[in-house]
Amino acid sequence: MYDAIIVGLGPAGATAAYRLASKGFKVLGLDKESFPRYKSCGGCVSTKIDKILDFDISGTVEATVNGATFSFRGERSLDIISDRPVGYNVRREVFDKFLVDRAREAGAEVLEGRKVAAFNDTGRSVRVLCATGESFDARFLICADGASGGVARRYFGLNPKESAVSLTAEVPYDPSQVEDIHGRLFIDFGSVPYGYAWIFPKKRFLSVGIAGESRRVGGRIKECFSEFVSSHSVLKGMEIPRRVGCTIPLYYEGIPRVVKGRVLAVGDAGHMVDPFLGEGIYFAIKTAQAASDVVAGCLEAGTADTDGYQDWLSEEMYRSFSSLVRLARLVYNHPRLWYRMVEKDPQIMHRYYDIIRGEGDPEEFYRWIFSKVKQKPWKVLRGWVESRFM
Ligand SMILES: Cc1cc2nc3c(=O)[nH]c(=O)nc-3n(C[C@H](O)[C@H](O)[C@H](O)COP(=O)(O)OP(=O)(O)OC[C@H]3O[C@@H](n4cnc5c(N)ncnc54)[C@H](O)[C@@H]3O)c2cc1C
């Protein structure tokens, strides 16, 4: 009998395994893949990660980012670079394996190549069945099976349509052959409905991608991707290799509970992704830590009262995410107007960098932007106000 089983060992699952094993609990982590494994991702981790990790990740960082060069449909280039870091670019195969190694070192048992097919919460414990035919028992189950797993989605009734669709490619490049792109991201608005496109430089690869809300993008993601890569100056003359499609399970209003009895969902499995930028690595780690602490408390007290995790989510995560839902509506319903505002007042982006750093309040930012919009002519204003309710 394990104290906890963790399904999926991306940043969320590896963190949960690390956290609980570090506290001396008997932990089993299961992943259907073997590490290192590829994960479609921009791979930019916000610097607020520094405040929540108790180990150093600098060995996995390929570039520290101080800002971005923005564009609108490949044009109107705008550099907004801060004097302080905003994020770290990592390669997910390296970063995720590093986290799994930390979990192992802390004492978690890790089994790779184990796809979890089903589980059953008996009330006293949880039995987990793998596609290999093996079964394991634990006092608690943490579902960290990401966007593609479906284990948490089915159990908690999460809506897969509340997602962004994306297409990405890892483009090899020779840094000496490209204009100076060090220390920045490239972000393009207007190239995809209700989303954005990006180039996140690593040492020898450019992570190139595009993502937009699935209902609005429909089947046009490939078309948008091709237009973006052909219009962006950084990618001129580069060969774009294999493209990978993936969904991004965004936080949404009316999200169901992700705690039931002895089972909890963390990270992408529970739609813990910022609905404005699609940032998920930090939130995967943060929610995994919170869920693990609640499970640890239950194990110590001999109870199964996991509601504390749901309360924490409502208080600490969902309030900010709700503000970001409203911000996304404003920005992505009116990308041209948003871009014009940023061009006129780059301070907007500097203030948003503070939010990414974990130093600003999304609700205040939203109100500040909304007050700026209120000064616009009435037709524009009416469009923005209406978009709040769409
Ligand atoms: C195109 C794209 C770009 C992104 N860019 C960024 C970015 O730049 N910065 C950022 O912060 N976030 C970004 N994100 C979001 C980020 O990738 C996720 O939020 C993050 O990976 C969530 O971590 P996780 O551990 O919850 O899930 P994952 O990293 O997806 O890990 C889930 C794990 O579960 C395993 N698994 C699945 N099903 C099963 C099963 N049945 N049994 C056992 N194991 C299973 C998988 O093999 C996987 O290892 C991006 C996402 C996409 C799609």
The ligand as an SDF file (V2000), in Angstrom:
LIG
                    3D

 53 58  0  0  0  0  0  0  0  0999 V2000
    2.0660   24.3160  -27.7980 C   0  0  0  0  0  0  0  0  0  0  0  0
    2.1880   24.5590  -26.3410 C   0  0  0  0  0  0  0  0  0  0  0  0
    3.0230   25.5540  -25.8770 C   0  0  0  0  0  0  0  0  0  0  0  0
    3.1480   25.7890  -24.4990 C   0  0  0  0  0  0  0  0  0  0  0  0
    4.0500   26.7290  -24.0710 N   0  0  0  0  0  0  0  0  0  0  0  0
    4.2120   26.9320  -22.7560 C   0  0  0  0  0  0  0  0  0  0  0  0
    5.2170   27.8170  -22.2760 C   0  0  0  0  0  0  0  0  0  0  0  0
    6.0150   28.3670  -23.0320 O   0  0  0  0  0  0  0  0  0  0  0  0
    5.2960   28.0220  -20.9360 N   0  0  0  0  0  0  0  0  0  0  0  0
    4.4650   27.4000  -20.0660 C   0  0  0  0  0  0  0  0  0  0  0  0
    4.5690   27.6410  -18.8510 O   0  0  0  0  0  0  0  0  0  0  0  0
    3.5330   26.5200  -20.4820 N   0  0  0  0  0  0  0  0  0  0  0  0
    3.4010   26.2530  -21.8000 C   0  0  0  0  0  0  0  0  0  0  0  0
    2.4920   25.3260  -22.2340 N   0  0  0  0  0  0  0  0  0  0  0  0
    1.7030   24.5880  -21.2460 C   0  0  0  0  0  0  0  0  0  0  0  0
    2.5690   23.4890  -20.6140 C   0  0  0  0  0  0  0  0  0  0  0  0
    3.1330   22.6880  -21.6340 O   0  0  0  0  0  0  0  0  0  0  0  0
    1.7270   22.6260  -19.6880 C   0  0  0  0  0  0  0  0  0  0  0  0
    0.9410   23.4540  -18.8790 O   0  0  0  0  0  0  0  0  0  0  0  0
    2.5880   21.7120  -18.8060 C   0  0  0  0  0  0  0  0  0  0  0  0
    3.2460   20.7600  -19.5830 O   0  0  0  0  0  0  0  0  0  0  0  0
    1.7020   21.0260  -17.7640 C   0  0  0  0  0  0  0  0  0  0  0  0
    2.4370   20.0480  -17.0680 O   0  0  0  0  0  0  0  0  0  0  0  0
    1.7080   18.7260  -16.5490 P   0  0  0  0  0  0  0  0  0  0  0  0
    2.6970   18.0110  -15.7340 O   0  0  0  0  0  0  0  0  0  0  0  0
    0.4010   19.0630  -15.9640 O   0  0  0  0  0  0  0  0  0  0  0  0
    1.3680   17.8910  -17.8780 O   0  0  0  0  0  0  0  0  0  0  0  0
    2.3780   17.2240  -18.9490 P   0  0  0  0  0  0  0  0  0  0  0  0
    3.6290   17.9830  -19.0270 O   0  0  0  0  0  0  0  0  0  0  0  0
    1.5730   17.0590  -20.1940 O   0  0  0  0  0  0  0  0  0  0  0  0
    2.6660   15.7980  -18.3320 O   0  0  0  0  0  0  0  0  0  0  0  0
    1.6900   14.8010  -18.2870 C   0  0  0  0  0  0  0  0  0  0  0  0
    2.3620   13.4480  -18.1990 C   0  0  0  0  0  0  0  0  0  0  0  0
    1.3570   12.4500  -18.0120 O   0  0  0  0  0  0  0  0  0  0  0  0
    1.6960   11.3090  -18.7750 C   0  0  0  0  0  0  0  0  0  0  0  0
    0.4520   10.5690  -19.0080 N   0  0  0  0  0  0  0  0  0  0  0  0
   -0.6140   10.9370  -19.7670 C   0  0  0  0  0  0  0  0  0  0  0  0
   -1.5840    9.9950  -19.6930 N   0  0  0  0  0  0  0  0  0  0  0  0
   -1.1180    9.0240  -18.8880 C   0  0  0  0  0  0  0  0  0  0  0  0
   -1.6720    7.7780  -18.4260 C   0  0  0  0  0  0  0  0  0  0  0  0
   -2.8890    7.3600  -18.8000 N   0  0  0  0  0  0  0  0  0  0  0  0
   -0.9150    7.0010  -17.6150 N   0  0  0  0  0  0  0  0  0  0  0  0
    0.3350    7.4120  -17.2320 C   0  0  0  0  0  0  0  0  0  0  0  0
    0.9000    8.5630  -17.6370 N   0  0  0  0  0  0  0  0  0  0  0  0
    0.1740    9.3630  -18.4460 C   0  0  0  0  0  0  0  0  0  0  0  0
    2.3360   11.8880  -20.0310 C   0  0  0  0  0  0  0  0  0  0  0  0
    3.1850   10.9380  -20.6560 O   0  0  0  0  0  0  0  0  0  0  0  0
    3.1110   13.0780  -19.4670 C   0  0  0  0  0  0  0  0  0  0  0  0
    4.4500   12.7520  -19.1660 O   0  0  0  0  0  0  0  0  0  0  0  0
    2.3700   25.0430  -23.6010 C   0  0  0  0  0  0  0  0  0  0  0  0
    1.5350   24.0320  -24.0540 C   0  0  0  0  0  0  0  0  0  0  0  0
    1.4650   23.7660  -25.4120 C   0  0  0  0  0  0  0  0  0  0  0  0
    0.5990   22.6260  -25.9150 C   0  0  0  0  0  0  0  0  0  0  0  0
  1  2  1  0
  2  3  1  0
  2 52  2  0
  3  4  2  0
  4  5  1  0
  4 50  1  0
  5  6  2  0
  6  7  1  0
  6 13  1  0
  7  8  2  0
  7  9  1  0
  9 10  1  0
 10 11  2  0
 10 12  1  0
 12 13  2  0
 13 14  1  0
 14 15  1  0
 14 50  1  0
 15 16  1  0
 16 17  1  0
 16 18  1  0
 18 19  1  0
 18 20  1  0
 20 21  1  0
 20 22  1  0
 22 23  1  0
 23 24  1  0
 24 25  2  0
 24 26  1  0
 24 27  1  0
 27 28  1  0
 28 29  2  0
 28 30  1  0
 28 31  1  0
 31 32  1  0
 32 33  1  0
 33 34  1  0
 33 48  1  0
 34 35  1  0
 35 36  1  0
 35 46  1  0
 36 37  1  0
 36 45  1  0
 37 38  2  0
 38 39  1  0
 39 40  1  0
 39 45  2  0
 40 41  1  0
 40 42  2  0
 42 43  1  0
 43 44  2  0
 44 45  1  0
 46 47  1  0
 46 48  1  0
 48 49  1  0
 50 51  2  0
 51 52  1  0
 52 53  1  0
M  END
$$$$
